[in-house]
Amino acid sequence: MKIALTKLSTKDLATLAQRIISNSQSGKYPVITDHPLTTTLQNSYTEYDQVYTKQIYSGKGKDVAAADHERDVAYNNLKAFLNGYRKLSSAPNYKLAEDLYGIFKTFGLNLDRLSYSSQTAQMKKLIEELETSENAQKITALSLSTAFADMKTKHEDFEVQFADQAEANADLRQMTSASAIRKDLEKNLKTYLSLLTAMKNVPGWQLLYSDTNELVKAAKKSEVKKGEKL
């Protein structure tokens, strides 16, 4: 009963282990009931099964992208208003709009095209400058307090979403990967199969060996078929 466990795919190794464990726990083989090795194998498989299909990333990317879009819209709306209003020399306070638009120029008129981190850094500086007493008065005079507050809120919402994504991704990467723990499962499977092979001629072990050997043969065929497709 030989099989190169290292050549099995991640999923096929899990399938073989699960079938062998289920078979050993079926009650058909008194010789293996409550055997310490089956418990060890079960524990090893349980750990492997928990992570072999885990995500590498949190899946929060869509939430972050949506929050970034909302931030971009608020930023562009306020910028567009100031750009248009400053050109209306007949309008009251048009010079205030010119001053505020100049601040947007200072920190960049295309922040929405930057990377998340670069845009966040520049947006933070832009908001801090617009919040100074002098500029806050100009914003109020132009009746833009609500629009500015909306841009600030959307920026803060994005930061929360981005931080949540970063934390979730970090947690996932810190989990033990399937490739890291499969060696332990392979070792325990090999030990179990070696035990059955050594005991195959002992009364009570023949049927267990025979049935398990069929499971191993099926796994080997699966591995061969994959090789043929390559």
Secondary structure, 3 states (H helix, E strand, C coil): CCCCHHHCCHHHHHHHHHHHHHHHCCCCCHHHCCCHHHHHHHHHHHHHHHHCCCCCCCCCHHHHHHHHHHHHHHHHHHHHHHHHHCCCCCCCCHHHHHHHHHHHHHHCCCHHHCCHHHHHHHHHHHHHHHCCHHHHHHHHHCCCHHHHHHHHHHHHHHHHHHHHHHHHHHHHHHCCCHHHHHHHHHHHHHHHHHHHHHCCCCCCCHHHHHHHHHHHHHHHHHHHHHHHHC
